[in-house]
Amino acid sequence: MPAPPKLRRRPVLALAGLGLVLMGALLAVWVYLSNTDSVSVVAVRDTVMRGETITAGDLMAVQVTPDPALQVVPGADLESFVGQRAARDLSAGTLLTREATAEQVVPGEGQSVVGLALTAELMPGEPLAVGDRVRVVATPGQAGDPATFEAQDTLFAAEVVGVATSLESAQTVVSVLVPEQDAAQIVQWASAGRAAVVLDSREGD
């Protein structure tokens, strides 16, 4: 019987087929990317420590897929953060948030932050928020201590800079910004359970 004919290899056709496969893969990637909406946001290029001034070289604009859970800053707003201070340590490669920066460091010169662990009876019924203007008021104390206070020492104006609720202790820790000279007196009240917080008007906030 005659031998079967030998098949001829055609390298040109093989290369052409491989090229078509590659073109198809590239086209699929292009279609995917074109259908994926990305936005420009601000990210941290170089690590900035808490309290340091942010420079233009510390930031960069990157493209990310938007996620409602991310509180990102639009890339167009990058320049507005130059000259501000880091409110906390900013690690290189992370996305910037508005809460991570401040126009000035808290507490500033001549100011102090005091933490008050308060029960519900010592707080206003309205939930407190950062920026609220409040007054720290001296009370007789949880044990009914009838201690008296000088009139000018029974309350101090303050600003809320932090609110954290503890489920275990049923207390809310309210951090307030006060003048440096008032901090020691407020701490004494707080340690004795004799500090209460009164919420003042929010008009103009």
Secondary structure, 3 states (H helix, E strand, C coil): CCCCCCCCCCHHHHHHHHHHHHHHHHHHHHHHHHHCCCEEEEEECCCECCCCECCHHHEEEEEECCCCCCCCCEHHHHHHHCCCEECCCECCCCECCHHHEECCCCCCCCEEEEEEEECHHHCCCCCCCCCCEEEEEECCCCCCCCCCCCHHHCEEEEEEEEEEEECCCCEEEEEEEEEHHHHHHHHHHHHCCCEEEEECCCCCC
